[in-house]
Amino acid sequence: MKFISKMSSMPIAIFDSGFGGLTVLKRLLAILPYENYIYLGDNINIPYGDKTEEEIIELTLKMADFLVNKKCKMLIIACNTISACSYNILKEKYKIPVMEVIYNGVIDALNNTKNNNISVMGTEFTVKSNAYKNKINEYREGVKVTQLACKKLCTMIENDWNSYDNRLEVLNDYLKNIDINSDTLILACTHYPHITDDIKKILKNNNSIKNIIDPAYHTAISVKQYLEKNNLINKNNENEFINIYTTEDIKKASKFINIFMPKNEKYKLQQVEL
């Protein structure tokens, strides 16, 4: 019991190619406010979506090693590209539980679709991997899946989406390729929920889309269920902390992190070299 108690106070580690994964952290903070959290964004190397598999794996292992050495109790891949590329490698390498967003996005989408017609918007790597399409068909046969590779979005969001005058035009160029019969759209990049309002604005005349799926939502639920089942919920809420690490220059990172993080959350931001 003492061992379990000690583990329960260990932090949950979350990582992404940048600050998109903060969408996962925000969901976790909403339902698990007394946990300790460590977040790592490899902002200096973003985007990952146009890198090779070898490059993604190399960068991923550097991030994961850094976080595991911080004595975390769980590792969460808050990046669809990394989930598609490296999840099995990380699950095999580390003894602590590793969770990812693709499974959770798929389950949420399948729970919501009424006509088994789902569109997926993601990075080039995620789309080319067919990770979502394969996982959807693994759990339910006969689902039509339309995938949209949105090359420009991740970088634009990471570098202040609202500063781009052509942002709605760029977004519309991608969203117009959604299957007209899809009733569900998966945001298969953790950056995309940051611009949900603009996505809804573009889709306001699209009467078919009834569900916009943010995989971070079900990911947070899965994390809570796992912690509860394994008696790992942190019950010592006196010294909870949020430590955020970035490979980017602190001044640049701090400018944008305030856009993504809840205003009432206190966190410590540090720069690291991996």
Summary of the structure (lengths in Angstrom):
residues: 274
radius of gyration: 18.1
end to end distance: 35.1
largest distance: 56.7
contacts: 954
relative contact order: 0.20
helix: 49%
strand: 17%
